[in-house]
Amino acid sequence: MSGFLKWFFVFISEILKGFSMIFTGLWNGLKQIFNFGNYGKILKDYSSEFGVLGWILAILSIILVIAVFALIVFLIIMGIRKYIRFRHSIVSDEDVIEELGTLQRQVIKLTREKDEIMAMKVAQIGVPQSAASFAAMSNGLTLAQSATENGEAAAGAEGELVASDDGVVHTNDIRFSKLIEVDKFYKTYTPPEYDNEITLSGICETYRNFACSRMHLYYDIKTIRLFIAGMASTKLIILQGISGTGKTSLPYSFGKFLQKDTTIASVQPSWRDRTELFGYFNEFTKNFNETEVLKRIYSSSYNDDVNFILLDEMNIARVEYYFAEMLSILEMPNADEWKLDLVPNVWSTDPANLDGGMLKIPQNIWYIGTANNDDSTFAISDKVYDRAQPINLDAKGVAFDAPDTPPMNLSFSHLNSLFNEAFQNFPISQDTLKKIQQLDLWVIEKLRVAFGNRILKQMNLFVPVYVACGGEELDGVDYVLATKIFRKFESLNLAMLREELKELCAYLQKLFGKNSMKESIAYLERLQKLF
């Protein structure tokens, strides 16, 4: 045993001696590296033989060595910091995983408590918690029927439980409270006496005088004609321009003029989907969070009024997000297919005009959006512009005198009939259509931009109504070209197309006449200056 201990002592000593030599050698190496006194002595011994070039090379060598050492120290520090961050990240991930596990256990606990509460509620209404009872519920029977089959009455329940089409049992509560109020209101509703004699030009003049005399708002007659013509061509109108020109006031005062107040929805930057505009079904409360926009759409199905919904500051959020579904609906050629899917099932207490959880969009409602173009807003995409009629309000109204003019009652049926009469009586002339076709070919050849069938269709609806309101045919065509066609040029590399834009201005004057197409030419000249 003593021989083994002697061997083990010598063996371990040799190993430890090796480690000692490692650390001693490392320490001696560091001492040698940072022995600046020795470096100074060496420099002193050999510097007497240096010439000018030798001193320069010596200084450069010292600087280079110092830089190498600094780089090594920097890399060591960065490695240590990276390791610390990596370690901190691992610790943070472990904390998150542990917290998620805790939350999951709490969710399981709360789920069990909810099940116990539901079991207590079922017991209170007299339904035994037997397999037969739950089997009856799964087959779509009401709890009252299940209790009767088991020989017990469901008396004392706070509300009747109803099985919906999807097999889920719901309490017989009202989930569309605002829409139910509309149903109740229109049960005793008496429509007003509408003015079915007024013409489109009469509407423009009467409204202009009403806005001036009653609301102190001053609009150019052309702006009102454009607004009415826009209503004939599309259900979405965009009022754009600088602040303070009356964009919001126009649809607001028009609602006052028709004695049917405009519903105003102030768009917020947080709007991301349709729920902000139309509401959503809350699975927890089993109620539908209705908005005033949804209520106005629903009530419009009951009346024959002209209804407006104002999307104020519509481009402060992306229109393509929160209004996407409505854009698709309004594009459907068959108005019977204009339906908004609200809920996936049917309750017995749902509003009368909901069809299978879907709301039909009536024809007597228009969506008016106001848009400012500044750093706080989003650019409106071509998808939206193509489906809408933009109206530019770039100047403040000039005050004028007007007789006191009261509001009026205008029915949608009469307004729609006036639109149809305008389509028949004032269609775009064949000569103008031929010139538009020539212009289309020129723009395609020079600028690679086409008009598109949708825009031509809207032009054929817009221009006749604009003429019926008292405007000129070429002025209406000019406005559509400027706001719907030439607006697309902004997406081109206009810095390289200035000559083509000049040629286009000259071609417009040659094609339609020197004193025509003022709106388009002014817009094209503005593009040349901006880009």
Rosetta blueprint (number, residue, H / E / L):
1 M L
2 S H
3 G H
4 F H
5 L H
6 K H
7 W H
8 F H
9 F H
10 V H
11 F H
12 I H
13 S H
14 E H
15 I H
16 L H
17 K H
18 G H
19 F H
20 S H
21 M H
22 I H
23 F H
24 T H
25 G H
26 L H
27 W H
28 N H
29 G H
30 L H
31 K H
32 Q H
33 I H
34 F L
35 N L
36 F H
37 G H
38 N H
39 Y H
40 G H
41 K H
42 I H
43 L H
44 K H
45 D H
46 Y H
47 S H
48 S H
49 E H
50 F L
51 G L
52 V H
53 L H
54 G H
55 W H
56 I H
57 L H
58 A H
59 I H
60 L H
61 S H
62 I H
63 I H
64 L H
65 V H
66 I H
67 A H
68 V H
69 F H
70 A H
71 L H
72 I H
73 V H
74 F H
75 L H
76 I H
77 I H
78 M H
79 G H
80 I H
81 R H
82 K H
83 Y H
84 I H
85 R H
86 F H
87 R H
88 H H
89 S H
90 I H
91 V H
92 S H
93 D H
94 E H
95 D H
96 V H
97 I H
98 E H
99 E H
100 L H
101 G H
102 T H
103 L H
104 Q H
105 R H
106 Q H
107 V H
108 I H
109 K H
110 L H
111 T H
112 R H
113 E H
114 K H
115 D H
116 E H
117 I H
118 M H
119 A H
120 M H
121 K H
122 V H
123 A H
124 Q H
125 I L
126 G L
127 V L
128 P L
129 Q L
130 S L
131 A H
132 A H
133 S H
134 F H
135 A H
136 A H
137 M H
138 S H
139 N L
140 G L
141 L L
142 T L
143 L H
144 A H
145 Q H
146 S H
147 A H
148 T H
149 E H
150 N L
151 G L
152 E L
153 A L
154 A L
155 A L
156 G L
157 A L
158 E L
159 G L
160 E L
161 L E
162 V E
163 A E
164 S L
165 D L
166 D L
167 G L
168 V L
169 V E
170 H E
171 T E
172 N L
173 D L
174 I L
175 R L
176 F L
177 S H
178 K H
179 L H
180 I H
181 E H
182 V H
183 D H
184 K H
185 F H
186 Y H
187 K H
188 T L
189 Y L
190 T L
191 P L
192 P L
193 E L
194 Y L
195 D L
196 N L
197 E L
198 I L
199 T L
200 L H
201 S H
202 G H
203 I H
204 C H
205 E H
206 T H
207 Y H
208 R H
209 N H
210 F H
211 A H
212 C H
213 S H
214 R H
215 M H
216 H L
217 L L
218 Y L
219 Y L
220 D L
221 I H
222 K H
223 T H
224 I H
225 R H
226 L H
227 F H
228 I H
229 A H
230 G H
231 M H
232 A H
233 S H
234 T L
235 K L
236 L E
237 I E
238 I E
239 L E
240 Q E
241 G L
242 I L
243 S L
244 G L
245 T L
246 G L
247 K L
248 T L
249 S H
250 L H
251 P H
252 Y H
253 S H
254 F H
255 G H
256 K H
257 F H
258 L L
259 Q L
260 K L
261 D L
262 T L
263 T E
264 I E
265 A E
266 S E
267 V L
268 Q L
269 P L
270 S L
271 W L
272 R L
273 D L
274 R L
275 T H
276 E H
277 L H
278 F H
279 G E
280 Y E
281 F E
282 N E
283 E L
284 F L
285 T L
286 K L
287 N E
288 F E
289 N E
290 E E
291 T L
292 E H
293 V H
294 L H
295 K H
296 R H
297 I H
298 Y H
299 S H
300 S H
301 S L
302 Y L
303 N L
304 D L
305 D E
306 V L
307 N E
308 F E
309 I E
310 L E
311 L E
312 D E
313 E L
314 M H
315 N H
316 I H
317 A L
318 R L
319 V H
320 E H
321 Y H
322 Y H
323 F L
324 A H
325 E H
326 M H
327 L H
328 S H
329 I H
330 L H
331 E L
332 M L
333 P L
334 N L
335 A H
336 D H
337 E H
338 W L
339 K E
340 L E
341 D E
342 L L
343 V L
344 P L
345 N L
346 V L
347 W L
348 S L
349 T L
350 D L
351 P L
352 A L
353 N L
354 L E
355 D E
356 G L
357 G L
358 M E
359 L E
360 K E
361 I L
362 P L
363 Q L
364 N L
365 I E
366 W E
367 Y E
368 I E
369 G E
370 T E
371 A E
372 N L
373 N L
374 D L
375 D L
376 S L
377 T L
378 F L
379 A L
380 I L
381 S L
382 D H
383 K H
384 V H
385 Y H
386 D H
387 R H
388 A L
389 Q E
390 P E
391 I E
392 N E
393 L L
394 D L
395 A L
396 K L
397 G L
398 V L
399 A L
400 F L
401 D L
402 A L
403 P L
404 D L
405 T L
406 P L
407 P L
408 M L
409 N L
410 L L
411 S E
412 F H
413 S H
414 H H
415 L H
416 N H
417 S H
418 L H
419 F H
420 N H
421 E H
422 A H
423 F H
424 Q H
425 N H
426 F L
427 P L
428 I L
429 S L
430 Q H
431 D H
432 T H
433 L H
434 K H
435 K H
436 I H
437 Q H
438 Q H
439 L H
440 D H
441 L H
442 W H
443 V H
444 I H
445 E H
446 K H
447 L H
448 R L
449 V L
450 A L
451 F L
452 G L
453 N H
454 R H
455 I H
456 L H
457 K H
458 Q H
459 M H
460 N H
461 L H
462 F H
463 V H
464 P H
465 V H
466 Y H
467 V H
468 A H
469 C L
470 G L
471 G L
472 E L
473 E H
474 L H
475 D H
476 G H
477 V H
478 D H
479 Y H
480 V H
481 L H
482 A H
483 T H
484 K H
485 I H
486 F H
487 R H
488 K H
489 F H
490 E H
491 S H
492 L L
493 N L
494 L H
495 A H
496 M H
497 L L
498 R H
499 E H
500 E H
501 L H
502 K H
503 E H
504 L H
505 C H
506 A H
507 Y H
508 L H
509 Q H
510 K H
511 L H
512 F H
513 G L
514 K L
515 N L
516 S L
517 M L
518 K H
519 E H
520 S H
521 I H
522 A H
523 Y H
524 L H
525 E H
526 R H
527 L H
528 Q H
529 K H
530 L H
531 F L
